[in-house]
Amino acid sequence: MSDAALLAALERDLPAYARSLGIAIDSIEGGSPVLVVPFGEIVEGRPTVFHGGATSGLLENAGYAALRAALAREGRQQRLKPINVTVQFLSAAKSRATYARGRVLRLGRRNAHIEVEAWQDDRARPVATAVMNVLMAPADA
Amino acid sequence: MTSDLPPFDPDAAAALMLRHGHPGWLGMHYVAHGPDWVELALPWREDLVGETGSGILATGPIVSLMDMASGMAIWTATGEFRAIATLDLRVDYMRPARKGAAVNGRAECYRLTRSAAFVRGLAHDGDPEDPVAHVAGVFMAIGGAR
């Protein structure tokens, strides 16, 4: 699958919640999607700062997008069910776009483990990170 | 730090804090509180579902709900509003919420140190004995220890 086709497919798979929050697929880097969410009132917690819940929403969606991309590479179609997520907040995400990209560290038959980083201006200084465990069920289950 | 302000009242504060920004967009509202806990609710909405057509609330809004309930539990436990930042938040998803169901989030601040606050909580869609998610988190005071 070309990067453009993967981007389009992942954009289609974004859940209603992600679209409502303003999340989009920004680009594909090394086969893995970078997600972006603009700053605005709907993501704001303290004035001019992202709400931790909005940042978590971006991280989770970046994790799922990374997993869908990895499954697509293997030609697998599966339903994804969350097991858990742990988010670390490293610094306040300010009033500009936030990006996130996930890495699938383990892709098993039934479960996957994903690490996600979110950043703003400087990719080397993430504003938040997450680790996620996801259960994979047959697409028809 | 002493203050002449009346103690933090989550019921009254919710009317202001949950009106704007991210919590306002999600439509969170106050349900109940105790000395060290606060329960908020998140109404169901079609544009917040996690899988198109499933009718089930996404996990993202549940994290937001628990983060907000945790912060309010900390202010309720300390009796004062001060800037705090979430350091670490873990959410274990027991099961999906029921289709079309609102989700309640109850967080308890079970330990306070000079600069850290420890919280635990659960999200449920009607029966707290059958939770949707369990949560544990650590928050830090912004601007130094009290």
Chai-1 contact restraints between the chains, C-beta under 6 A:
chainA,res_idxA,chainB,res_idxB,connection_type,confidence,min_distance_angstrom,max_distance_angstrom,comment,restraint_id
A,P15,B,G50,contact,1.0,0.0,6.0,A-B,restraint_1
A,P15,B,E51,contact,1.0,0.0,6.0,A-B,restraint_2
A,P15,B,A58,contact,1.0,0.0,6.0,A-B,restraint_3
A,A16,B,D47,contact,1.0,0.0,6.0,A-B,restraint_4
A,A16,B,V49,contact,1.0,0.0,6.0,A-B,restraint_5
A,A16,B,T52,contact,1.0,0.0,6.0,A-B,restraint_6
A,Y17,B,L48,contact,1.0,0.0,6.0,A-B,restraint_7
A,Y17,B,G50,contact,1.0,0.0,6.0,A-B,restraint_8
A,Y17,B,A58,contact,1.0,0.0,6.0,A-B,restraint_9
A,Y17,B,G60,contact,1.0,0.0,6.0,A-B,restraint_10
A,S20,B,D47,contact,1.0,0.0,6.0,A-B,restraint_11
A,E41,B,G21,contact,1.0,0.0,6.0,A-B,restraint_12
A,I42,B,W25,contact,1.0,0.0,6.0,A-B,restraint_13
A,V43,B,H22,contact,1.0,0.0,6.0,A-B,restraint_14
A,E44,B,G21,contact,1.0,0.0,6.0,A-B,restraint_15
A,E44,B,H22,contact,1.0,0.0,6.0,A-B,restraint_16
A,G45,B,H22,contact,1.0,0.0,6.0,A-B,restraint_17
A,H51,B,H22,contact,1.0,0.0,6.0,A-B,restraint_18
A,G52,B,D67,contact,1.0,0.0,6.0,A-B,restraint_19
A,G52,B,T86,contact,1.0,0.0,6.0,A-B,restraint_20
A,G53,B,V63,contact,1.0,0.0,6.0,A-B,restraint_21
A,G53,B,S64,contact,1.0,0.0,6.0,A-B,restraint_22
A,G53,B,D67,contact,1.0,0.0,6.0,A-B,restraint_23
A,A54,B,H22,contact,1.0,0.0,6.0,A-B,restraint_24
A,S56,B,V63,contact,1.0,0.0,6.0,A-B,restraint_25
A,G57,B,G60,contact,1.0,0.0,6.0,A-B,restraint_26
A,E60,B,G60,contact,1.0,0.0,6.0,A-B,restraint_27
A,P82,B,T59,contact,1.0,0.0,6.0,A-B,restraint_28
A,P82,B,Y93,contact,1.0,0.0,6.0,A-B,restraint_29
A,N84,B,D92,contact,1.0,0.0,6.0,A-B,restraint_30
A,V85,B,V91,contact,1.0,0.0,6.0,A-B,restraint_31
A,T86,B,R90,contact,1.0,0.0,6.0,A-B,restraint_32
A,V87,B,L89,contact,1.0,0.0,6.0,A-B,restraint_33
A,Q88,B,D88,contact,1.0,0.0,6.0,A-B,restraint_34
A,F89,B,T86,contact,1.0,0.0,6.0,A-B,restraint_35
